[in-house]
Amino acid sequence: MSDEFYRIKRLPPYVFAEVNAMKAEARARGEDIIDLGMGNPDGAPAKHVIDKLCETANDPTAHRYSASKGIKGLRLAQSNYYKRRFDVDLDPESEVIVTLGSKEGLANLAQAITAPGDVVLAPNPSYPIHTFGFIIAGAAIRSIPAAPGPDFFTRLEYAMSYSVPKPSVLVMGYPSNPTAYVADLDFYQKVVDFAREHKLWVISDLAYAEIYYGDVPTPSMLQIEGAKDCVVEFTSMSKTYSMPGWRMGFAVGNQKLIGALTRVKSYLDYGAFTPIQVAATAALNGPQDIIDENRALYKKRRDVMVESFGRAGWDIPPPEASMFAWAPVPEQFRELGSMEFAKRLIAEAGVAVAPGTGFGDEGEGYVRLALVENEQRIRQAARNMKKFLSRG
């Protein structure tokens, strides 16, 4: 009997596990660890959403199996959201599916459309599921730049010319995790044109659509004419509505990709608990104040982090969007690498961050800081950092 499982062999040790273990051990010893590592929102959904969850859960019929692709009302609510936010029309029957968070949806779509040996283009650094969802499915990953600049298309052209077999899927996500890069409609137009010319499927991760800090709202790739020919887009209610533990996400766009994901999911799950789906519908259809409130909250925390860490001696580039800052390791610790630096921060400063190598080899030299602690705790982290940095 062999214990060499094919897919497990393709997965390296989880980079964040060591940092998480150190954090847990320190807390078990009674140490106060300020956790800026995991992007785990600390807020709660609006009251009317929680009330709807409780109301629906009190209905004895609500505890049966739900619908794998999501209840009809929730799919309609998501299509209405796209119409009012992006002016994009979606058919809730064939162009929308509910997922158990965007992470599950991305992984299951990878299983649905990938054959062993396929070549997939994915940004480096990027959120791990963008690559490992396809690695688990048997694909080979070819890295492209995370930044939406001129080099992006140069590398795309090179990948299409020199990859065997030719790439079949392009994965991207803006505002990006971990780098907080943003993209505009001109960039998306070029991506759609390139994908249609080269017969590429495009998977766009739009989980941070509502967390932007400038005057111009984050666009959707589906705003581009003809994007539905090749694009599917994932969104999540986790950060927008402070619902990370609810595991509510969506895939929308190209009917063939939505159909493939629907078919795979029909074998794997019966959908989220119905009361959660009903409450998510209430969140999308009801008052949207929480979106503006969360955006303002994260912006304030961003500004506090940039200001206080800067005074402590660590310059944090202010992100234009997302709930993360992507910061270079301070010069005096650069030789340690991002993992060892992150470990020392926990041990000596009581601050947890995510090492950049967890997002790909191009993330070396950086760490990701999540805006998930309140302003007081962020300032405390800065004070701890000042002492740590002064010791060198």
DRENDO-1510 file (C-alpha; in Angstrom, 1 decimal, always signed):
<recs>
REC; n; res; u; v; w
REC; 1; MET; +0.0; +0.0; +0.0 .
REC; 2; SER; +1.6; +3.3; -1.1 .
REC; 3; ASP; +1.3; +6.5; +0.9 .
REC; 4; GLU; +2.7; +8.6; -2.0 .
REC; 5; PHE; -0.5; +10.3; -3.0 .
REC; 6; TYR; -0.2; +12.1; -6.4 .
REC; 7; ARG; -1.8; +15.4; -5.5 .
REC; 8; ILE; -0.3; +15.6; -2.0 .
REC; 9; LYS; +3.2; +15.1; -3.5 .
REC; 10; ARG; +2.6; +18.2; -5.6 .
REC; 11; LEU; +1.9; +20.4; -2.5 .
REC; 12; PRO; +4.9; +21.8; -0.6 .
REC; 13; PRO; +4.6; +22.4; +3.1 .
REC; 14; TYR; +2.2; +25.2; +3.8 .
REC; 15; VAL; +4.4; +28.3; +4.3 .
REC; 16; PHE; +2.1; +29.9; +6.8 .
REC; 17; ALA; +1.8; +26.9; +9.0 .
REC; 18; GLU; +5.1; +27.5; +10.9 .
REC; 19; VAL; +4.2; +31.1; +11.6 .
REC; 20; ASN; +0.7; +30.1; +12.7 .
REC; 21; ALA; +2.2; +27.5; +15.0 .
REC; 22; MET; +4.5; +30.1; +16.6 .
REC; 23; LYS; +1.6; +32.5; +17.1 .
REC; 24; ALA; -0.5; +29.8; +18.7 .
REC; 25; GLU; +2.3; +28.7; +21.0 .
REC; 26; ALA; +3.0; +32.3; +22.1 .
REC; 27; ARG; -0.6; +32.9; +22.9 .
REC; 28; ALA; -0.8; +29.6; +24.8 .
REC; 29; ARG; +2.0; +31.0; +27.0 .
REC; 30; GLY; -0.2; +34.1; +27.7 .
REC; 31; GLU; +1.7; +36.4; +25.3 .
REC; 32; ASP; -0.2; +39.2; +23.6 .
REC; 33; ILE; +0.2; +38.7; +19.8 .
REC; 34; ILE; -1.1; +41.5; +17.6 .
REC; 35; ASP; -2.2; +39.5; +14.5 .
REC; 36; LEU; -1.7; +41.3; +11.2 .
REC; 37; GLY; -1.1; +38.0; +9.4 .
REC; 38; MET; -4.5; +36.5; +8.4 .
REC; 39; GLY; -7.0; +38.6; +6.4 .
REC; 40; ASN; -9.7; +37.7; +8.9 .
REC; 41; PRO; -12.2; +40.7; +9.3 .
REC; 42; ASP; -13.0; +41.6; +12.9 .
REC; 43; GLY; -16.4; +43.1; +12.2 .
REC; 44; ALA; -19.9; +41.6; +12.0 .
REC; 45; PRO; -22.6; +41.8; +9.4 .
REC; 46; ALA; -25.4; +44.3; +9.6 .
REC; 47; LYS; -28.1; +43.6; +12.1 .
REC; 48; HIS; -30.9; +43.0; +9.5 .
REC; 49; VAL; -28.7; +40.3; +8.0 .
REC; 50; ILE; -28.2; +38.4; +11.3 .
REC; 51; ASP; -31.9; +38.9; +12.1 .
REC; 52; LYS; -32.8; +37.2; +8.7 .
REC; 53; LEU; -30.5; +34.4; +9.5 .
REC; 54; CYS; -32.1; +33.7; +12.8 .
REC; 55; GLU; -35.6; +34.1; +11.4 .
REC; 56; THR; -35.0; +31.6; +8.6 .
REC; 57; ALA; -33.2; +29.2; +10.9 .
REC; 58; ASN; -36.4; +29.0; +13.1 .
REC; 59; ASP; -38.3; +27.6; +10.1 .
REC; 60; PRO; -38.3; +23.8; +10.5 .
REC; 61; THR; -38.3; +23.4; +6.7 .
REC; 62; ALA; -35.0; +25.4; +6.3 .
REC; 63; HIS; -32.8; +22.6; +7.6 .
REC; 64; ARG; -33.2; +20.3; +4.6 .
REC; 65; TYR; -30.6; +20.0; +1.8 .
REC; 66; SER; -30.2; +23.3; -0.1 .
REC; 67; ALA; -29.4; +23.9; -3.8 .
REC; 68; SER; -25.9; +23.2; -5.0 .
REC; 69; LYS; -25.8; +26.2; -7.4 .
REC; 70; GLY; -27.5; +28.4; -4.8 .
REC; 71; ILE; -31.1; +29.3; -4.2 .
REC; 72; LYS; -32.7; +31.3; -7.0 .
REC; 73; GLY; -33.3; +34.4; -4.9 .
REC; 74; LEU; -29.6; +34.7; -4.0 .
REC; 75; ARG; -28.5; +34.2; -7.7 .
REC; 76; LEU; -31.0; +36.9; -8.7 .
REC; 77; ALA; -29.6; +39.2; -5.9 .
REC; 78; GLN; -26.1; +38.8; -7.2 .
REC; 79; SER; -27.1; +39.6; -10.8 .
REC; 80; ASN; -28.9; +42.7; -9.5 .
REC; 81; TYR; -25.7; +43.7; -7.6 .
REC; 82; TYR; -23.7; +43.5; -10.9 .
REC; 83; LYS; -26.3; +45.6; -12.7 .
REC; 84; ARG; -26.3; +48.4; -10.2 .
REC; 85; ARG; -22.6; +48.3; -9.4 .
REC; 86; PHE; -21.1; +47.6; -12.8 .
REC; 87; ASP; -24.0; +48.0; -15.2 .
REC; 88; VAL; -23.4; +44.4; -16.3 .
REC; 89; ASP; -26.4; +42.2; -17.2 .
REC; 90; LEU; -26.3; +38.6; -15.9 .
REC; 91; ASP; -28.7; +35.7; -16.4 .
REC; 92; PRO; -29.1; +34.3; -12.9 .
REC; 93; GLU; -30.0; +30.9; -14.3 .
REC; 94; SER; -26.9; +30.4; -16.6 .
REC; 95; GLU; -24.4; +33.0; -15.7 .
REC; 96; VAL; -24.4; +33.0; -11.8 .
REC; 97; ILE; -23.5; +30.3; -9.3 .
REC; 98; VAL; -23.2; +30.5; -5.6 .
REC; 99; THR; -19.9; +29.1; -4.1 .
REC; 100; LEU; -18.8; +28.3; -0.6 .
REC; 101; GLY; -16.5; +31.3; -0.6 .
REC; 102; SER; -14.4; +32.3; -3.6 .
REC; 103; LYS; -11.6; +29.9; -2.6 .
REC; 104; GLU; -13.8; +26.8; -2.9 .
REC; 105; GLY; -15.2; +28.1; -6.2 .
REC; 106; LEU; -11.8; +28.7; -7.7 .
REC; 107; ALA; -10.5; +25.3; -6.7 .
REC; 108; ASN; -13.6; +23.5; -8.0 .
REC; 109; LEU; -13.5; +25.4; -11.3 .
REC; 110; ALA; -9.8; +24.3; -11.6 .
REC; 111; GLN; -10.9; +20.7; -11.2 .
REC; 112; ALA; -13.7; +21.2; -13.8 .
REC; 113; ILE; -11.6; +22.7; -16.6 .
REC; 114; THR; -8.1; +21.4; -16.1 .
REC; 115; ALA; -6.4; +18.2; -17.4 .
REC; 116; PRO; -3.1; +16.9; -16.1 .
REC; 117; GLY; -0.3; +18.6; -18.0 .
REC; 118; ASP; -2.3; +21.7; -18.9 .
REC; 119; VAL; -0.4; +25.0; -18.6 .
REC; 120; VAL; -2.0; +27.8; -16.6 .
REC; 121; LEU; -0.8; +31.4; -16.4 .
REC; 122; ALA; -1.0; +32.8; -12.9 .
REC; 123; PRO; +0.5; +35.9; -11.2 .
REC; 124; ASN; +3.5; +35.7; -8.9 .
REC; 125; PRO; +3.1; +36.7; -6.1 .
REC; 126; SER; -0.6; +35.9; -5.7 .
REC; 127; TYR; -3.2; +34.4; -3.4 .
REC; 128; PRO; -2.1; +30.7; -3.0 .
REC; 129; ILE; -5.4; +29.2; -4.4 .
REC; 130; HIS; -4.7; +31.0; -7.8 .
REC; 131; THR; -1.8; +28.6; -8.3 .
REC; 132; PHE; -2.4; +25.6; -6.0 .
REC; 133; GLY; -6.0; +25.1; -7.1 .
REC; 134; PHE; -4.6; +24.2; -10.5 .
REC; 135; ILE; -1.6; +22.4; -9.2 .
REC; 136; ILE; -3.9; +20.1; -7.3 .
REC; 137; ALA; -5.8; +19.5; -10.5 .
REC; 138; GLY; -2.6; +18.4; -12.3 .
REC; 139; ALA; -1.6; +21.6; -14.2 .
REC; 140; ALA; +1.8; +23.2; -14.6 .
REC; 141; ILE; +2.0; +26.9; -13.6 .
REC; 142; ARG; +3.7; +29.5; -15.6 .
REC; 143; SER; +4.2; +32.7; -13.7 .
REC; 144; ILE; +3.3; +36.1; -15.0 .
REC; 145; PRO; +3.8; +39.5; -13.3 .
REC; 146; ALA; +1.3; +40.5; -10.6 .
REC; 147; ALA; +1.6; +44.2; -11.5 .
REC; 148; PRO; -0.7; +45.3; -14.4 .
REC; 149; GLY; +2.1; +47.1; -16.3 .
REC; 150; PRO; +3.7; +46.9; -19.7 .
REC; 151; ASP; +5.7; +43.8; -18.7 .
REC; 152; PHE; +2.5; +41.9; -18.1 .
REC; 153; PHE; +1.7; +41.6; -21.8 .
REC; 154; THR; +5.3; +41.0; -22.8 .
REC; 155; ARG; +5.4; +38.0; -20.5 .
REC; 156; LEU; +2.0; +36.8; -21.8 .
REC; 157; GLU; +3.2; +36.9; -25.3 .
REC; 158; TYR; +6.4; +35.1; -24.4 .
REC; 159; ALA; +4.4; +32.4; -22.5 .
REC; 160; MET; +2.0; +31.8; -25.4 .
REC; 161; SER; +5.0; +31.5; -27.8 .
REC; 162; TYR; +7.2; +29.2; -25.7 .
REC; 163; SER; +4.9; +27.0; -23.6 .
REC; 164; VAL; +4.2; +23.4; -24.6 .
REC; 165; PRO; +1.3; +22.8; -24.6 .
REC; 166; LYS; +0.0; +26.3; -25.0 .
REC; 167; PRO; -1.6; +27.8; -21.9 .
REC; 168; SER; -5.4; +27.4; -21.6 .
REC; 169; VAL; -6.2; +29.5; -18.6 .
REC; 170; LEU; -5.1; +32.9; -17.3 .
REC; 171; VAL; -5.7; +33.7; -13.6 .
REC; 172; MET; -5.7; +37.2; -12.3 .
REC; 173; GLY; -7.2; +39.3; -9.5 .
REC; 174; TYR; -7.4; +43.0; -8.9 .
REC; 175; PRO; -7.4; +44.6; -6.3 .
REC; 176; SER; -4.8; +41.9; -5.7 .
REC; 177; ASN; -3.9; +39.9; -2.7 .
REC; 178; PRO; -1.2; +40.2; -1.4 .
REC; 179; THR; +0.2; +43.2; -3.4 .
REC; 180; ALA; -2.9; +45.5; -3.5 .
REC; 181; TYR; -2.3; +46.3; -7.1 .
REC; 182; VAL; -5.3; +47.7; -9.0 .
REC; 183; ALA; -6.3; +47.6; -12.6 .
REC; 184; ASP; -8.4; +49.8; -14.8 .
REC; 185; LEU; -10.8; +49.2; -17.7 .
REC; 186; ASP; -8.1; +50.0; -20.3 .
REC; 187; PHE; -6.0; +47.2; -18.9 .
REC; 188; TYR; -9.0; +44.8; -18.8 .
REC; 189; GLN; -9.8; +45.6; -22.5 .
REC; 190; LYS; -6.3; +44.5; -23.5 .
REC; 191; VAL; -6.6; +41.3; -21.4 .
REC; 192; VAL; -10.0; +40.4; -23.0 .
REC; 193; ASP; -8.6; +41.2; -26.5 .
REC; 194; PHE; -5.5; +39.0; -25.8 .
REC; 195; ALA; -7.6; +36.2; -24.4 .
REC; 196; ARG; -10.0; +36.1; -27.3 .
REC; 197; GLU; -7.2; +36.2; -29.8 .
REC; 198; HIS; -5.3; +33.3; -28.1 .
REC; 199; LYS; -8.3; +31.3; -27.0 .
REC; 200; LEU; -7.6; +31.6; -23.3 .
REC; 201; TRP; -10.1; +31.3; -20.5 .
REC; 202; VAL; -9.7; +34.1; -18.0 .
REC; 203; ILE; -10.5; +33.7; -14.3 .
REC; 204; SER; -10.8; +37.1; -12.5 .
REC; 205; ASP; -10.8; +37.2; -8.7 .
REC; 206; LEU; -12.7; +40.3; -7.6 .
REC; 207; ALA; -13.0; +39.6; -3.9 .
REC; 208; TYR; -11.9; +43.1; -2.9 .
REC; 209; ALA; -14.1; +45.0; -5.3 .
REC; 210; GLU; -15.5; +47.2; -2.7 .
REC; 211; ILE; -12.4; +48.0; -0.7 .
REC; 212; TYR; -10.8; +50.8; -2.7 .
REC; 213; TYR; -9.4; +54.1; -1.4 .
REC; 214; GLY; -9.5; +56.5; -4.4 .
REC; 215; ASP; -12.3; +58.3; -6.0 .
REC; 216; VAL; -12.7; +55.8; -8.8 .
REC; 217; PRO; -14.5; +52.5; -7.9 .
REC; 218; THR; -12.9; +49.2; -8.7 .
REC; 219; PRO; -14.1; +48.0; -12.2 .
REC; 220; SER; -15.2; +44.5; -13.2 .
REC; 221; MET; -13.6; +42.8; -16.2 .
REC; 222; LEU; -17.2; +41.9; -17.3 .
REC; 223; GLN; -17.7; +45.6; -18.1 .
REC; 224; ILE; -15.7; +45.0; -21.3 .
REC; 225; GLU; -17.7; +44.2; -24.4 .
REC; 226; GLY; -17.3; +40.6; -25.3 .
REC; 227; ALA; -15.8; +39.6; -21.9 .
REC; 228; LYS; -18.4; +36.9; -21.4 .
REC; 229; ASP; -16.9; +35.1; -24.3 .
REC; 230; CYS; -14.0; +34.0; -22.1 .
REC; 231; VAL; -14.2; +35.4; -18.6 .
REC; 232; VAL; -15.6; +34.2; -15.3 .
REC; 233; GLU; -15.3; +36.4; -12.3 .
REC; 234; PHE; -15.3; +35.4; -8.6 .
REC; 235; THR; -16.6; +37.7; -5.8 .
REC; 236; SER; -17.0; +37.2; -2.1 .
REC; 237; MET; -19.2; +38.5; +0.7 .
REC; 238; SER; -16.5; +38.0; +3.3 .
REC; 239; LYS; -14.8; +41.4; +3.3 .
REC; 240; THR; -17.6; +43.5; +1.7 .
REC; 241; TYR; -20.2; +42.5; +4.3 .
REC; 242; SER; -18.0; +41.3; +7.1 .
REC; 243; MET; -19.1; +37.7; +6.6 .
REC; 244; PRO; -15.9; +35.6; +6.3 .
REC; 245; GLY; -17.1; +32.7; +8.3 .
REC; 246; TRP; -20.4; +32.4; +6.4 .
REC; 247; ARG; -18.4; +31.2; +3.3 .
REC; 248; MET; -20.5; +33.0; +0.7 .
REC; 249; GLY; -19.1; +33.7; -2.7 .
REC; 250; PHE; -20.1; +33.7; -6.4 .
REC; 251; ALA; -18.8; +33.0; -9.8 .
REC; 252; VAL; -20.4; +34.9; -12.7 .
REC; 253; GLY; -19.8; +35.3; -16.4 .
REC; 254; ASN; -19.2; +32.8; -19.2 .
REC; 255; GLN; -21.9; +30.2; -19.5 .
REC; 256; LYS; -19.6; +27.3; -20.4 .
REC; 257; LEU; -17.4; +27.9; -17.4 .
REC; 258; ILE; -20.4; +28.4; -15.1 .
REC; 259; GLY; -21.9; +25.2; -16.5 .
REC; 260; ALA; -18.7; +23.3; -15.8 .
REC; 261; LEU; -18.5; +24.5; -12.3 .
REC; 262; THR; -22.2; +23.8; -11.7 .
REC; 263; ARG; -21.7; +20.2; -12.9 .
REC; 264; VAL; -18.7; +19.5; -10.7 .
REC; 265; LYS; -20.3; +21.1; -7.6 .
REC; 266; SER; -23.5; +19.0; -8.1 .
REC; 267; TYR; -21.3; +15.9; -7.3 .
REC; 268; LEU; -19.6; +17.6; -4.3 .
REC; 269; ASP; -22.1; +19.6; -2.2 .
REC; 270; TYR; -25.7; +20.6; -1.7 .
REC; 271; GLY; -24.8; +24.2; -1.3 .
REC; 272; ALA; -24.6; +26.4; +1.8 .
REC; 273; PHE; -27.1; +26.1; +4.7 .
REC; 274; THR; -30.3; +27.7; +3.4 .
REC; 275; PRO; -30.6; +30.3; +6.2 .
REC; 276; ILE; -27.2; +31.6; +5.3 .
REC; 277; GLN; -28.2; +31.9; +1.7 .
REC; 278; VAL; -31.4; +33.7; +2.6 .
REC; 279; ALA; -29.5; +36.1; +4.9 .
REC; 280; ALA; -26.9; +36.7; +2.2 .
REC; 281; THR; -29.8; +37.6; -0.1 .
REC; 282; ALA; -30.9; +40.2; +2.5 .
REC; 283; ALA; -27.4; +41.6; +2.6 .
REC; 284; LEU; -27.3; +42.1; -1.2 .
REC; 285; ASN; -30.8; +43.4; -1.5 .
REC; 286; GLY; -31.0; +45.5; +1.7 .
REC; 287; PRO; -29.3; +48.7; +2.9 .
REC; 288; GLN; -25.7; +48.9; +1.7 .
REC; 289; ASP; -24.4; +51.2; +4.4 .
REC; 290; ILE; -21.9; +48.5; +5.6 .
REC; 291; ILE; -20.0; +48.7; +2.4 .
REC; 292; ASP; -19.1; +52.4; +2.8 .
REC; 293; GLU; -18.5; +51.9; +6.5 .
REC; 294; ASN; -16.1; +49.0; +6.0 .
REC; 295; ARG; -14.3; +51.0; +3.2 .
REC; 296; ALA; -13.9; +53.9; +5.6 .
REC; 297; LEU; -12.8; +51.6; +8.4 .
REC; 298; TYR; -10.0; +50.0; +6.4 .
REC; 299; LYS; -8.9; +53.3; +5.0 .
REC; 300; LYS; -8.5; +54.8; +8.5 .
REC; 301; ARG; -6.6; +51.7; +9.6 .
REC; 302; ARG; -4.4; +51.9; +6.5 .
REC; 303; ASP; -3.6; +55.6; +7.3 .
REC; 304; VAL; -2.8; +54.8; +10.9 .
REC; 305; MET; -0.6; +51.9; +10.0 .
REC; 306; VAL; +1.4; +53.9; +7.4 .
REC; 307; GLU; +1.8; +56.9; +9.8 .
REC; 308; SER; +2.6; +55.0; +13.0 .
REC; 309; PHE; +4.9; +52.4; +11.4 .
REC; 310; GLY; +6.7; +55.1; +9.4 .
REC; 311; ARG; +7.5; +56.9; +12.7 .
REC; 312; ALA; +8.7; +53.6; +14.1 .
REC; 313; GLY; +11.2; +53.3; +11.3 .
REC; 314; TRP; +9.4; +51.0; +8.8 .
REC; 315; ASP; +8.0; +52.7; +5.7 .
REC; 316; ILE; +4.8; +51.0; +4.6 .
REC; 317; PRO; +3.7; +51.8; +1.0 .
REC; 318; PRO; +0.1; +52.9; +1.3 .
REC; 319; PRO; -2.1; +50.4; -0.6 .
REC; 320; GLU; -4.6; +51.9; -3.1 .
REC; 321; ALA; -7.1; +49.1; -2.4 .
REC; 322; SER; -7.7; +45.8; -0.5 .
REC; 323; MET; -7.4; +45.2; +3.2 .
REC; 324; PHE; -3.7; +44.5; +3.0 .
REC; 325; ALA; -0.4; +46.4; +2.9 .
REC; 326; TRP; +2.5; +44.8; +1.0 .
REC; 327; ALA; +5.7; +46.0; +2.6 .
REC; 328; PRO; +9.4; +45.4; +1.9 .
REC; 329; VAL; +11.3; +43.7; +4.8 .
REC; 330; PRO; +13.3; +46.5; +6.5 .
REC; 331; GLU; +16.8; +46.8; +5.0 .
REC; 332; GLN; +18.7; +45.6; +8.1 .
REC; 333; PHE; +16.7; +42.3; +8.1 .
REC; 334; ARG; +16.6; +41.7; +4.3 .
REC; 335; GLU; +19.2; +38.9; +4.5 .
REC; 336; LEU; +17.0; +37.0; +6.9 .
REC; 337; GLY; +14.3; +36.5; +4.2 .
REC; 338; SER; +10.6; +37.0; +4.8 .
REC; 339; MET; +10.0; +33.8; +6.7 .
REC; 340; GLU; +12.7; +34.3; +9.3 .
REC; 341; PHE; +11.8; +38.0; +9.6 .
REC; 342; ALA; +8.2; +37.1; +10.3 .
REC; 343; LYS; +9.2; +34.5; +12.9 .
REC; 344; ARG; +11.4; +37.1; +14.7 .
REC; 345; LEU; +8.5; +39.6; +14.7 .
REC; 346; ILE; +6.4; +37.1; +16.6 .
REC; 347; ALA; +9.1; +36.2; +19.0 .
REC; 348; GLU; +10.6; +39.6; +19.7 .
REC; 349; ALA; +7.9; +42.2; +18.8 .
REC; 350; GLY; +4.6; +40.2; +19.5 .
REC; 351; VAL; +3.4; +41.0; +16.0 .
REC; 352; ALA; +2.3; +38.4; +13.4 .
REC; 353; VAL; +2.6; +39.1; +9.7 .
REC; 354; ALA; +2.4; +36.9; +6.6 .
REC; 355; PRO; +5.8; +36.1; +5.0 .
REC; 356; GLY; +5.9; +37.0; +1.3 .
REC; 357; THR; +7.2; +33.6; +0.2 .
REC; 358; GLY; +3.8; +32.2; +1.1 .
REC; 359; PHE; +2.5; +33.9; -2.1 .
REC; 360; GLY; +5.2; +32.7; -4.5 .
REC; 361; ASP; +8.9; +33.1; -4.9 .
REC; 362; GLU; +8.5; +36.6; -6.2 .
REC; 363; GLY; +7.1; +37.5; -2.8 .
REC; 364; GLU; +10.5; +37.0; -1.1 .
REC; 365; GLY; +11.7; +40.2; +0.5 .
REC; 366; TYR; +8.2; +41.3; +1.4 .
REC; 367; VAL; +5.5; +40.7; +4.1 .
REC; 368; ARG; +1.8; +41.2; +4.0 .
REC; 369; LEU; +0.1; +43.1; +6.8 .
REC; 370; ALA; -3.7; +42.8; +7.2 .
REC; 371; LEU; -5.8; +45.7; +8.4 .
REC; 372; VAL; -7.7; +43.5; +10.8 .
REC; 373; GLU; -6.8; +45.0; +14.2 .
REC; 374; ASN; -8.3; +48.2; +15.5 .
REC; 375; GLU; -6.4; +51.5; +15.5 .
REC; 376; GLN; -5.2; +51.2; +19.1 .
REC; 377; ARG; -3.8; +47.8; +18.4 .
REC; 378; ILE; -2.1; +48.9; +15.2 .
REC; 379; ARG; -0.4; +51.8; +17.1 .
REC; 380; GLN; +0.7; +49.3; +19.8 .
REC; 381; ALA; +2.2; +47.1; +17.0 .
REC; 382; ALA; +4.1; +50.2; +15.8 .
REC; 383; ARG; +5.5; +50.8; +19.3 .
REC; 384; ASN; +6.6; +47.2; +19.5 .
REC; 385; MET; +8.2; +47.5; +16.1 .
REC; 386; LYS; +10.1; +50.6; +17.1 .
REC; 387; LYS; +11.7; +48.8; +20.0 .
REC; 388; PHE; +12.4; +45.8; +17.8 .
REC; 389; LEU; +13.9; +47.8; +15.0 .
REC; 390; SER; +16.1; +49.8; +17.4 .
REC; 391; ARG; +17.7; +46.6; +18.6 .
REC; 392; GLY; +18.5; +45.7; +15.0 .
</recs>
